[in-house]
């Protein structure tokens, strides 16, 4: 398919990350010819989501660099370059992911030797039969106990013999032990007695006869009587690999943020589904607490005193419109946010809630940054329920795919496993006029947009920082409640050097990212060493990293959640990119994911690049309704003939670009002429009824 691609496009986009996908959709929406390619065989790049098998494949790919493209023949390259042009080689081995490692923290299910079980069963039956033959009671005694005689030539059954023996020796008590039970206990409970199968108590959970003992599901005495598995094996997770959706860069959406506004205006929201983050947690005095954020939460909270509730409401009211009260914070603009909170005479608990759960900033952050973050949080409350955040079902990887779908609807061309190996640069004015793909094809373009991993290292400068990410599958939530809830925790930990923050996002199975009765937890922090070392303090605070198997479900609620599976990796922080002077003027490098919890920054960056290329066009306007689209038929050519000729002439340009504004104005003028022509036709129809009927039938 790659060999069949057209050779000329208006825009070529390298990489299918979030910012690249937004730009591809924006340019396709205004009628430009867009080619969107990715070297990988999946969408999203560093923003992608994988199931468990996809994660294993992704780790192998990153460790072996199997995605590297083979160089092209030099003689063939010379045939693709014209006079006055030069080729610039692009990197083929760059990766923004470092040291990915996954690990199962539970053992595999022990193998069951069916032949050994069959032999043990046969030996048990022989032993029981011998015991019956040696201890058979006289027929008269058996008749007195059972009330009836056995039929001639028929041997008594195993259960009847055991009952007869029990009646003679123990008086027929129900608390006695049958022969099968005494033998079965010697086999570690692998076999159940006939009396137990016939008379299970109502309090015992029903177990499928084909289910092995390790698959037994018991109940934890919670309010909703939620079914939980007590004993876990690696096989239990592996067999449900399709039900996991693991984000490489998990993000939340502020309900009043720019990403939500863009999803609504561009109509991309119809390609995604969302769920609210129903609670914000914080660690205070070594205990997890739910933070009261809205007015209703504040006044219904039991962890705040009445004076604290008044102080908190007063501060939140001020922070919602802090620009109008500049005299209050003017002297603290360049000072830490913690100093400003001290000046407001807030209690220790309230300062903790504001800084670590609402603003979610470090104590060293400026007052301006802290107030802006608090305001953004408060403005998002109440729009979609009593929450400030939304999470995309099936993971954040659905966002770039949604914009890719919109681009494809409006004519965008997509091709995976295709990359650019060379840029075609003009020697005179240093403009990028095309690319050479790994298939050996030259594709001409007017503008090129790319992910940093596709560009030469001397084209951009970025902060020399990395991000440590950890992803856990756990057996229960960190904060038990009546229902499964999405939880956000900003965990601030103080050390001798400075304070470090770890963002914890816990997702239940209702977020469509994991199997039932498990939770998927994302941990993110700034990297200082390897990811496992950086996240170890937060992980040990919240989870049991070395779980011990237990079949006692009563003990589950008394311990920390167990980690069943984990993934650690480091990601290069490419959220702040600065282009160098070597970059051609028509080439744009987009930013990658950072440690921030929301993608609003990437929406602003995409809008800025779009305005540089098409300053007079609207950024991702709402698509027309299907009922409003007018399809022009060949029979209606006389009424709209001017429009078709004008459009064809407008699109046949000399390669300098498409004047979309002038084209739209011509379309509007042609549409008005067509409307006037139709009105004249209608007036003629009303004058002659018979002719009007014939014309309407022809229409």
C-alpha positions as CSV (number, residue, x, y, z in Angstrom):
1,X,0.0,0.0,0.0
2,X,2.9,2.4,0.8
3,X,4.1,2.1,-2.8
4,X,0.7,3.3,-4.1
5,X,0.8,6.6,-2.2
6,X,0.5,9.8,-4.2
7,X,3.7,11.8,-4.5
8,X,2.4,15.2,-3.6
9,X,0.8,16.4,-0.3
10,X,0.2,19.8,1.3
11,X,1.1,18.5,4.8
12,X,3.2,15.5,5.9
13,X,3.0,14.5,9.5
14,X,5.6,12.1,11.1
15,X,4.3,10.3,14.2
16,X,0.7,9.6,15.4
17,X,1.1,11.2,18.9
18,X,-1.5,13.4,20.4
19,X,-0.2,16.8,19.1
20,X,0.5,15.4,15.6
21,X,-3.0,13.8,15.4
22,X,-4.6,17.1,16.4
23,X,-2.7,19.0,13.7
24,X,-3.5,16.3,11.1
25,X,-7.2,16.6,11.9
26,X,-7.1,20.4,11.8
27,X,-5.5,20.6,8.3
28,X,-7.7,17.8,6.8
29,X,-10.7,19.7,8.2
30,X,-10.0,22.8,6.1
31,X,-9.4,20.8,2.9
32,X,-5.6,20.4,2.8
33,X,-4.1,17.2,1.5
34,X,-2.5,15.4,4.5
35,X,-0.3,12.4,4.8
36,X,0.1,11.0,8.3
37,X,2.6,8.2,8.8
38,X,4.2,6.3,11.7
39,X,7.2,4.0,11.8
40,X,5.4,1.7,14.3
41,X,2.6,-0.8,13.6
42,X,0.3,0.9,16.2
43,X,-1.1,4.4,16.7
44,X,-0.1,6.8,19.4
45,X,3.7,6.5,19.6
46,X,4.7,7.5,23.2
47,X,1.0,8.1,23.8
48,X,-0.1,4.6,22.9
49,X,-2.1,2.1,25.0
50,X,-1.4,-1.6,25.0
51,X,-2.9,-4.8,26.3
52,X,-0.7,-7.2,28.2
53,X,0.6,-9.1,25.2
54,X,1.1,-5.7,23.4
55,X,3.3,-4.6,26.4
56,X,5.5,-7.7,26.1
57,X,5.9,-7.1,22.4
58,X,6.6,-3.4,23.0
59,X,9.3,-4.2,25.6
60,X,11.1,-6.6,23.2
61,X,10.9,-4.0,20.4
62,X,12.5,-1.3,22.6
63,X,15.2,-3.6,24.0
64,X,16.2,-5.0,20.6
65,X,15.7,-1.8,18.5
66,X,13.8,-4.0,15.9
67,X,12.0,-1.0,14.6
68,X,15.2,0.4,12.9
69,X,14.9,1.0,9.2
70,X,17.4,-0.4,6.8
71,X,19.3,2.2,4.7
72,X,18.5,2.7,1.1
73,X,20.8,2.1,-1.8
74,X,22.9,5.2,-2.6
75,X,22.5,4.9,-6.3
76,X,18.7,4.9,-5.9
77,X,18.8,8.0,-3.7
78,X,20.7,9.9,-6.4
79,X,17.9,9.3,-8.8
80,X,15.4,10.9,-6.4
81,X,17.3,14.2,-6.0
82,X,17.1,17.1,-8.5
83,X,19.6,19.8,-9.1
84,X,19.7,22.4,-6.3
85,X,18.5,19.9,-3.7
86,X,20.2,18.0,-1.0
87,X,19.4,15.1,1.3
88,X,19.5,15.2,5.1
89,X,19.6,11.9,6.8
90,X,17.2,11.3,9.7
91,X,17.9,9.1,12.8
92,X,16.4,5.6,12.7
93,X,17.3,4.3,16.1
94,X,16.0,7.0,18.5
95,X,13.7,6.0,21.3
96,X,12.2,8.1,24.1
97,X,11.7,5.0,26.4
98,X,14.5,3.7,28.5
99,X,14.9,0.5,30.6
100,X,11.4,-1.1,30.3
101,X,10.9,-4.0,32.7
102,X,7.8,-6.0,33.6
103,X,7.5,-8.5,36.4
104,X,4.9,-10.9,37.9
105,X,4.8,-10.7,41.6
106,X,2.7,-14.0,42.0
107,X,3.7,-17.5,41.0
108,X,2.3,-19.6,38.2
109,X,-0.5,-22.0,39.0
110,X,0.9,-25.3,40.1
111,X,0.4,-28.0,37.5
112,X,-2.0,-30.8,38.3
113,X,-0.9,-34.3,37.4
114,X,-4.1,-35.9,36.3
115,X,-2.5,-39.4,36.0
116,X,-1.3,-39.3,39.6
117,X,-4.8,-38.2,40.7
118,X,-6.4,-41.1,38.8
119,X,-4.0,-43.6,40.4
120,X,-4.7,-42.1,43.9
121,X,-8.4,-42.3,43.3
122,X,-8.2,-45.9,42.2
123,X,-6.1,-46.8,45.3
124,X,-8.6,-45.0,47.5
125,X,-11.6,-46.9,46.1
126,X,-9.7,-50.3,46.6
127,X,-8.9,-49.3,50.2
128,X,-12.6,-48.5,50.8
129,X,-13.8,-51.7,49.2
130,X,-11.4,-53.8,51.4
131,X,-12.6,-52.0,54.5
132,X,-16.2,-52.7,53.5
133,X,-15.5,-56.4,53.1
134,X,-13.8,-56.7,56.4
135,X,-16.3,-54.7,58.4
136,X,-19.6,-55.7,56.9
137,X,-22.4,-55.8,59.5
138,X,-24.9,-58.7,59.7
139,X,-27.9,-58.3,57.5
140,X,-30.3,-58.2,60.5
141,X,-28.4,-55.4,62.1
142,X,-28.3,-53.4,58.9
143,X,-32.0,-53.9,58.4
144,X,-32.7,-52.7,61.9
145,X,-30.7,-49.5,61.2
146,X,-31.9,-48.8,57.6
147,X,-35.4,-50.1,58.0
148,X,-35.2,-52.2,54.9
149,X,-33.2,-55.1,53.4
150,X,-30.9,-55.1,50.5
151,X,-32.0,-56.8,47.4
152,X,-30.7,-60.3,46.8
153,X,-27.2,-60.2,45.1
154,X,-26.8,-56.4,45.4
155,X,-23.9,-55.0,47.4
156,X,-24.5,-52.1,49.7
157,X,-23.3,-48.7,48.4
158,X,-20.3,-46.9,49.8
159,X,-22.4,-44.3,51.5
160,X,-24.9,-46.9,52.9
161,X,-22.0,-49.0,54.2
162,X,-20.4,-45.9,55.9
163,X,-23.8,-44.9,57.4
164,X,-24.4,-48.5,58.6
165,X,-21.0,-48.5,60.2
166,X,-21.6,-45.1,61.7
167,X,-25.0,-46.1,63.0
168,X,-23.6,-49.2,64.7
169,X,-20.6,-47.4,66.2
170,X,-21.7,-43.8,66.8
171,X,-25.4,-43.8,66.9
172,X,-26.0,-42.1,63.5
173,X,-24.8,-38.6,64.6
174,X,-24.6,-36.1,61.7
175,X,-21.4,-34.7,63.1
176,X,-19.6,-38.0,62.5
177,X,-17.0,-38.5,59.7
178,X,-17.8,-40.8,56.8
179,X,-15.2,-43.2,55.3
180,X,-14.7,-41.1,52.2
181,X,-14.1,-38.0,54.3
182,X,-11.4,-39.6,56.4
183,X,-9.7,-40.8,53.3
184,X,-10.2,-37.6,51.4
185,X,-8.5,-35.5,54.2
186,X,-5.3,-37.5,53.5
187,X,-5.3,-36.0,50.0
188,X,-5.2,-32.3,51.1
189,X,-8.9,-31.7,50.4
190,X,-8.7,-32.5,46.6
191,X,-11.7,-34.8,46.9
192,X,-15.0,-34.0,48.5
193,X,-17.3,-36.5,50.2
194,X,-20.7,-37.5,48.8
195,X,-22.4,-36.3,52.0
196,X,-20.9,-32.8,51.5
197,X,-22.0,-32.6,47.9
198,X,-25.5,-33.6,48.8
199,X,-25.8,-31.2,51.8
200,X,-23.9,-27.9,51.4
201,X,-24.8,-25.3,53.9
202,X,-26.4,-22.1,52.7
203,X,-23.5,-20.0,53.9
204,X,-20.9,-21.7,51.7
205,X,-20.3,-20.2,48.2
206,X,-21.2,-22.4,45.3
207,X,-18.2,-23.6,43.4
208,X,-18.2,-25.0,39.9
209,X,-17.3,-28.7,39.9
210,X,-14.8,-28.1,37.0
211,X,-13.1,-25.3,38.9
212,X,-9.7,-26.1,40.6
213,X,-9.3,-25.2,44.2
214,X,-7.2,-22.2,43.4
215,X,-10.1,-20.7,41.3
216,X,-12.4,-20.6,44.3
217,X,-13.9,-17.2,44.7
218,X,-15.0,-16.1,48.2
219,X,-16.7,-13.0,49.5
220,X,-15.3,-10.1,51.5
221,X,-17.8,-8.7,54.0
222,X,-18.1,-5.3,52.4
223,X,-21.2,-3.1,52.1
224,X,-21.8,-4.1,48.5
225,X,-20.8,-7.7,49.0
226,X,-18.3,-7.4,46.1
227,X,-16.9,-10.7,44.9
228,X,-13.1,-10.8,45.4
229,X,-10.5,-13.4,44.6
230,X,-8.3,-14.3,47.6
231,X,-5.6,-16.3,45.8
232,X,-3.9,-15.1,42.7
233,X,-1.7,-16.7,40.1
234,X,0.1,-15.3,37.1
235,X,-2.2,-17.4,34.9
236,X,-5.2,-15.6,36.2
237,X,-3.8,-12.4,34.7
238,X,-2.4,-13.8,31.5
239,X,-5.6,-15.4,30.4
240,X,-7.4,-12.1,30.6
241,X,-4.7,-10.2,28.6
242,X,-7.3,-8.6,26.2
243,X,-9.1,-6.9,29.1
244,X,-6.1,-4.7,30.0
245,X,-5.4,-1.3,28.4
246,X,-2.2,0.1,29.7
247,X,-1.2,3.7,28.9
248,X,2.3,4.8,28.3
249,X,1.4,8.4,29.2
250,X,-1.8,8.5,31.3
251,X,-3.6,11.8,31.3
252,X,-6.7,13.3,32.9
253,X,-8.9,16.0,31.4
254,X,-10.0,19.0,33.3
255,X,-13.7,19.3,32.8
256,X,-13.3,23.0,31.8
257,X,-9.9,22.6,30.2
258,X,-9.0,23.3,26.6
259,X,-8.9,19.6,25.6
260,X,-12.5,19.1,26.6
261,X,-13.5,22.2,24.7
262,X,-11.7,21.0,21.6
263,X,-13.3,17.6,21.8
264,X,-16.7,19.2,21.9
265,X,-16.2,21.8,19.2
266,X,-14.5,19.5,16.8
267,X,-17.0,16.7,17.4
268,X,-14.2,14.2,18.2
269,X,-16.0,13.5,21.5
270,X,-18.3,11.1,19.6
271,X,-15.4,8.8,19.1
272,X,-14.6,8.5,22.8
273,X,-16.3,7.8,26.1
274,X,-15.4,9.2,29.5
275,X,-15.8,8.6,33.2
276,X,-15.4,11.0,36.0
277,X,-12.6,10.8,38.6
278,X,-14.9,10.6,41.6
279,X,-12.5,11.3,44.4
280,X,-9.3,13.1,45.2
281,X,-7.2,11.6,48.0
282,X,-4.3,12.9,50.1
283,X,-1.9,11.4,52.6
284,X,-2.2,13.3,55.9
285,X,-0.5,12.1,59.1
286,X,0.2,8.7,57.5
287,X,-3.4,8.1,56.6
288,X,-5.3,8.4,53.3
289,X,-8.2,10.9,53.4
290,X,-10.7,12.0,50.8
291,X,-10.4,15.7,50.1
292,X,-13.5,17.9,50.2
293,X,-13.4,20.0,47.1
294,X,-16.9,21.4,46.3
295,X,-19.2,23.3,48.6
296,X,-21.2,20.2,49.3
297,X,-18.2,18.1,50.2
298,X,-16.8,20.8,52.5
299,X,-20.0,21.1,54.5
300,X,-20.6,17.4,54.7
301,X,-17.0,16.6,55.6
302,X,-16.4,15.0,59.0
303,X,-12.7,15.5,59.1
304,X,-12.9,19.3,59.2
305,X,-14.1,21.4,62.1
306,X,-16.7,24.1,61.6
307,X,-14.1,27.0,61.7
308,X,-11.9,25.1,59.2
309,X,-14.9,24.7,56.9
310,X,-15.4,28.5,56.9
311,X,-11.7,29.2,56.3
312,X,-11.6,26.7,53.4
313,X,-14.7,28.1,51.7
314,X,-13.4,31.6,52.1
315,X,-10.1,30.8,50.5
316,X,-11.7,28.8,47.7
317,X,-14.0,31.7,46.9
318,X,-11.0,34.0,46.7
319,X,-8.9,31.6,44.5
320,X,-11.7,31.2,42.0
321,X,-11.4,34.9,41.1
322,X,-8.0,35.8,42.5
323,X,-7.2,38.2,39.6
324,X,-9.7,40.6,40.9
325,X,-8.0,40.8,44.3
326,X,-4.4,41.4,43.3
327,X,-3.7,43.4,46.4
328,X,-4.0,40.2,48.4
329,X,-1.2,38.3,46.7
330,X,0.8,41.0,45.1
331,X,3.6,40.9,47.6
332,X,3.9,37.1,47.3
333,X,4.1,36.7,43.5
334,X,7.8,35.7,43.5
335,X,7.6,33.9,46.8
336,X,6.7,30.2,47.4
337,X,3.0,29.3,47.5
338,X,3.5,27.9,51.0
339,X,4.4,31.4,52.3
340,X,1.2,32.9,50.8
341,X,-0.9,30.2,52.4
342,X,0.8,30.9,55.8
343,X,-0.2,34.6,55.3
344,X,-3.9,33.6,55.0
345,X,-3.8,32.1,58.5
346,X,-5.0,28.7,57.3
347,X,-4.7,25.7,59.5
348,X,-2.2,23.0,58.8
349,X,-4.8,20.6,57.5
350,X,-6.3,23.2,55.1
351,X,-2.9,24.2,53.8
352,X,-2.2,20.5,53.2
353,X,-5.5,20.0,51.3
354,X,-5.0,23.1,49.1
355,X,-1.4,22.5,48.2
356,X,-1.3,18.7,47.8
357,X,-4.8,17.9,46.6
358,X,-6.4,20.9,44.9
359,X,-3.4,22.9,43.4
360,X,-1.2,19.8,43.3
361,X,2.1,21.8,43.4
362,X,5.3,21.6,45.3
363,X,5.9,23.9,48.3
364,X,8.6,25.6,46.3
365,X,6.2,26.5,43.5
366,X,5.5,30.2,43.0
367,X,2.3,31.8,44.3
368,X,1.2,32.7,40.8
369,X,1.5,29.0,39.7
370,X,-0.3,27.8,42.8
371,X,-3.2,30.2,42.5
372,X,-3.5,29.5,38.7
373,X,-3.7,25.7,39.4
374,X,-6.2,26.2,42.2
375,X,-8.4,28.3,39.9
376,X,-8.3,25.8,37.1
377,X,-9.3,23.1,39.5
378,X,-12.2,25.1,40.9
379,X,-13.6,26.2,37.5
380,X,-13.8,22.5,36.4
381,X,-15.9,21.5,39.4
382,X,-19.6,21.0,38.8
383,X,-19.6,20.8,35.0
384,X,-19.8,17.0,34.8
385,X,-20.9,16.2,38.3
386,X,-19.1,16.7,41.6
387,X,-15.6,16.3,40.1
388,X,-12.9,18.3,38.3
389,X,-11.5,15.5,36.0
390,X,-12.5,13.1,33.3
391,X,-10.8,10.0,32.2
392,X,-11.2,8.4,28.7
393,X,-12.5,4.8,28.9
394,X,-10.0,2.3,27.5
395,X,-7.2,4.7,28.3
396,X,-5.7,8.0,27.1
397,X,-4.5,6.3,23.9
398,X,-8.0,6.8,22.6
399,X,-7.5,10.6,22.3
400,X,-5.0,10.6,19.4
401,X,-6.9,7.8,17.7
402,X,-10.1,10.0,17.8
403,X,-8.4,12.9,16.0
404,X,-6.9,10.4,13.5
405,X,-10.4,9.2,12.7
406,X,-11.6,12.8,12.1
407,X,-8.6,13.4,9.8
408,X,-9.4,10.3,7.8
409,X,-13.1,11.3,7.5
410,X,-12.0,14.5,5.8
411,X,-9.5,12.9,3.4
412,X,-6.4,12.3,5.5
413,X,-4.2,9.5,4.2
414,X,-2.7,7.1,6.9
415,X,0.0,4.5,6.7
416,X,1.7,2.6,9.5
417,X,5.1,1.0,9.4
418,X,6.2,3.8,7.1
419,X,8.9,6.2,8.1
420,X,11.1,9.0,6.6
421,X,14.8,8.3,6.2
422,X,15.8,11.5,4.5
423,X,14.6,15.1,4.1
424,X,14.8,16.8,0.7
425,X,16.1,20.3,1.4
426,X,16.6,23.2,-1.1
427,X,20.1,24.6,-1.1
428,X,19.0,28.1,-1.9
429,X,16.5,28.9,0.8
430,X,16.8,25.9,3.2
431,X,13.2,24.7,2.8
432,X,12.0,21.2,3.2
433,X,10.2,20.2,0.1
434,X,9.8,16.5,0.6
435,X,10.9,13.2,2.3
436,X,12.3,9.9,1.2
437,X,10.5,7.0,2.8
438,X,11.9,3.7,3.9
439,X,10.2,2.2,0.8
440,X,12.4,4.3,-1.4
441,X,9.6,6.7,-2.5
442,X,9.9,10.5,-2.7
443,X,6.9,12.4,-1.4
444,X,6.8,16.1,-1.9
445,X,5.2,18.4,0.6
446,X,4.8,22.1,1.4
447,X,5.0,21.7,5.2
448,X,6.5,19.0,7.4
449,X,5.5,18.3,11.0
450,X,7.2,15.7,13.1
451,X,7.8,14.1,16.5
452,X,11.2,14.8,18.0
453,X,12.2,11.1,17.6
454,X,12.1,11.6,13.8
455,X,14.3,14.7,13.7
456,X,18.1,15.1,13.8
457,X,19.4,15.9,17.3
458,X,20.8,19.3,16.3
459,X,17.3,20.5,15.2
460,X,16.0,21.0,18.8
461,X,17.0,21.6,22.4
462,X,15.1,20.0,25.3
463,X,15.5,19.9,29.0
464,X,17.8,17.1,30.1
465,X,15.2,15.4,32.2
466,X,13.5,12.0,32.4
467,X,10.2,10.8,33.8
468,X,9.9,7.6,35.9
469,X,6.7,5.7,35.3
470,X,5.4,2.6,37.1
471,X,2.2,0.6,36.3
472,X,0.8,-1.9,38.8
473,X,-2.0,-4.4,38.7
474,X,-3.4,-4.8,42.2
475,X,-6.0,-7.0,43.9
476,X,-7.8,-4.2,45.7
477,X,-8.2,-0.5,46.1
478,X,-5.9,1.8,48.2
479,X,-9.0,3.4,49.7
480,X,-11.9,1.0,50.2
481,X,-15.4,2.3,49.6
482,X,-18.9,1.2,48.7
483,X,-18.3,1.4,45.0
484,X,-15.5,1.2,42.5
485,X,-14.2,4.7,42.1
486,X,-11.5,6.4,40.0
487,X,-9.0,7.9,42.5
488,X,-6.3,10.6,42.1
489,X,-3.6,11.0,44.7
490,X,-0.8,13.6,44.7
491,X,1.7,12.0,47.1
492,X,4.3,14.5,48.4
493,X,7.3,13.1,50.2
494,X,9.9,15.1,52.0
495,X,13.5,14.2,52.0
496,X,16.7,15.8,53.3
497,X,17.5,17.4,49.9
498,X,14.0,18.5,48.7
499,X,10.4,17.5,48.4
500,X,9.4,15.0,45.6
501,X,5.9,14.4,44.3
502,X,4.4,11.2,42.8
503,X,1.1,11.3,41.0
504,X,-1.0,8.2,41.6
505,X,-3.9,7.4,39.4
506,X,-6.0,4.3,40.4
507,X,-8.4,2.9,37.8
508,X,-11.0,0.2,38.5
509,X,-12.3,-2.3,35.9
510,X,-15.3,0.0,35.2
511,X,-12.8,2.3,33.4
512,X,-12.3,-0.5,30.9
513,X,-8.6,-0.9,31.5
514,X,-8.3,-4.1,33.6
515,X,-10.2,-7.3,34.4
516,X,-12.8,-7.5,37.1
517,X,-11.7,-7.6,40.8
518,X,-8.4,-5.9,39.9
519,X,-7.2,-2.3,39.8
520,X,-4.7,-0.6,37.4
521,X,-2.5,2.0,39.1
522,X,-0.2,4.5,37.4
523,X,2.6,6.2,39.3
524,X,4.6,9.1,37.8
525,X,7.4,11.2,39.1
526,X,10.5,13.1,37.9
527,X,13.4,10.7,37.4
528,X,16.5,10.8,39.6
529,X,17.7,7.2,39.2
530,X,16.0,4.2,37.6
531,X,12.2,4.0,37.7
532,X,11.9,1.3,40.3
533,X,14.2,3.2,42.7
534,X,12.4,6.5,42.2
535,X,9.0,5.0,42.8
536,X,10.0,2.7,45.6
537,X,9.0,5.0,48.5
538,X,5.5,5.7,47.1
539,X,5.0,2.0,46.2
540,X,6.0,0.8,49.7
541,X,3.8,3.4,51.3
542,X,0.7,2.3,49.4
543,X,1.2,-1.4,48.3
544,X,2.6,-4.7,49.3
545,X,5.3,-5.3,46.8
546,X,6.2,-8.8,48.1
547,X,2.8,-10.4,48.6
548,X,2.3,-13.8,50.3
549,X,-0.4,-16.1,49.0
550,X,-3.3,-16.6,51.4
551,X,-6.6,-18.2,51.2
552,X,-8.1,-16.4,54.1
553,X,-10.3,-13.7,52.6
554,X,-10.9,-12.2,56.1
555,X,-7.3,-11.1,56.1
556,X,-7.6,-9.2,52.7
557,X,-9.2,-6.1,54.2
558,X,-6.6,-5.8,56.9
559,X,-3.5,-5.4,54.7
560,X,-2.2,-3.2,51.9
561,X,-3.2,-4.0,48.3
562,X,-1.0,-6.7,46.7
563,X,0.9,-5.9,43.5
564,X,0.2,-8.8,41.1
565,X,2.1,-7.4,38.1
566,X,4.3,-4.3,37.5
567,X,5.9,-2.4,34.7
568,X,8.7,0.2,35.2
569,X,10.3,2.4,32.6
570,X,11.8,5.8,32.1
571,X,10.6,8.2,29.5
572,X,12.6,11.2,28.1
573,X,10.8,14.4,29.0
574,X,10.2,16.1,25.6
575,X,7.4,18.4,26.8
576,X,9.6,21.5,26.3
577,X,11.1,21.7,22.8
578,X,13.0,24.7,21.4
579,X,13.9,24.6,17.7
580,X,17.4,25.6,16.6
581,X,18.5,27.8,13.7
582,X,19.2,24.8,11.6
583,X,15.5,23.9,11.3
584,X,13.9,24.8,7.9
585,X,11.3,27.5,8.2
586,X,8.5,25.2,7.0
587,X,9.4,22.3,9.4
588,X,7.8,22.1,12.8
589,X,8.7,19.9,15.7
590,X,6.0,19.1,18.2
591,X,6.3,18.3,21.9
592,X,6.0,14.9,23.5
593,X,4.3,13.8,26.8
594,X,5.6,15.2,30.1
595,X,4.9,14.6,33.8
596,X,1.8,16.9,33.8
597,X,-1.5,15.3,34.6
598,X,-3.5,16.9,31.7
599,X,-2.9,17.5,28.0
600,X,-4.1,21.1,27.7
601,X,-0.6,22.3,27.0
602,X,-0.4,20.2,23.8
603,X,-3.7,21.7,22.6
604,X,-2.2,25.2,22.9
605,X,1.0,24.1,21.1
606,X,-1.0,22.5,18.3
607,X,-3.1,25.7,17.9
608,X,0.0,27.8,17.7
609,X,1.6,25.7,14.9
610,X,-1.7,25.7,13.0
611,X,-2.0,29.5,13.1
612,X,1.6,29.8,11.7
613,X,0.6,27.8,8.6
614,X,-3.0,29.0,8.2
615,X,-3.4,32.2,10.1
616,X,-6.8,33.1,8.6
617,X,-8.4,29.7,9.2
618,X,-10.5,28.5,12.1
619,X,-8.8,25.8,14.3
620,X,-10.9,22.6,14.1
621,X,-14.4,24.0,13.6
622,X,-17.4,21.9,14.2
623,X,-18.0,19.6,11.2
624,X,-21.3,20.0,9.2
625,X,-24.2,17.8,10.1
626,X,-24.7,15.0,7.5
627,X,-28.2,16.4,6.7
628,X,-26.6,19.7,5.8
629,X,-24.2,18.3,3.2
630,X,-25.4,19.0,-0.4
631,X,-24.3,16.6,-3.1
632,X,-24.2,18.1,-6.6
633,X,-25.6,15.9,-9.3
634,X,-24.7,16.1,-13.0
635,X,-28.2,17.0,-13.9
636,X,-27.9,20.1,-11.8
637,X,-24.8,21.4,-13.6
638,X,-26.6,24.4,-15.2
639,X,-27.6,25.7,-11.8
640,X,-24.1,25.1,-10.2
641,X,-21.9,25.1,-13.2
642,X,-20.0,28.3,-12.2
643,X,-19.2,26.8,-8.8
644,X,-17.6,23.6,-10.1
645,X,-15.5,25.5,-12.6
646,X,-14.3,28.0,-10.1
647,X,-13.4,25.3,-7.5
648,X,-11.4,23.3,-10.1
649,X,-9.6,26.4,-11.1
650,X,-8.9,27.4,-7.5
651,X,-7.4,24.0,-6.6
652,X,-5.1,23.9,-9.7
653,X,-2.5,26.2,-8.2
654,X,1.2,26.5,-9.0
655,X,2.6,24.8,-5.8
656,X,2.8,27.9,-3.6
657,X,-0.2,26.8,-1.4
658,X,-3.9,26.8,-1.4
659,X,-5.7,30.0,-0.6
660,X,-8.5,28.5,1.5
661,X,-10.0,31.9,2.4
662,X,-10.5,33.0,-1.2
663,X,-11.8,29.5,-2.1
664,X,-14.5,29.7,0.6
665,X,-15.6,33.2,-0.5
666,X,-16.0,32.0,-4.1
667,X,-18.0,29.0,-2.8
668,X,-20.3,31.3,-0.9
669,X,-20.8,33.6,-4.0
670,X,-21.5,30.6,-6.2
671,X,-24.0,29.2,-3.6
672,X,-25.9,32.5,-3.6
673,X,-26.1,32.5,-7.4
674,X,-27.4,28.9,-7.3
675,X,-30.0,30.0,-4.8
676,X,-31.2,32.9,-7.0
677,X,-31.4,30.5,-10.0
678,X,-33.5,28.1,-8.0
679,X,-35.9,30.9,-6.9
680,X,-36.4,32.0,-10.5
681,X,-37.1,28.4,-11.5
682,X,-39.7,28.1,-8.7
683,X,-41.5,31.3,-9.8
684,X,-41.7,29.9,-13.3
685,X,-43.2,26.7,-12.0
686,X,-46.0,28.4,-10.2
687,X,-47.1,30.3,-13.4
688,X,-47.7,27.1,-15.4
689,X,-49.0,24.2,-13.3
690,X,-48.6,21.5,-15.9
691,X,-45.0,22.5,-16.7
692,X,-44.3,22.8,-13.0
693,X,-45.5,19.3,-12.3
694,X,-43.3,17.9,-15.1
695,X,-40.3,19.8,-13.9
696,X,-40.8,18.8,-10.3
697,X,-41.1,15.1,-11.4
698,X,-37.8,15.5,-13.3
699,X,-36.2,16.9,-10.1
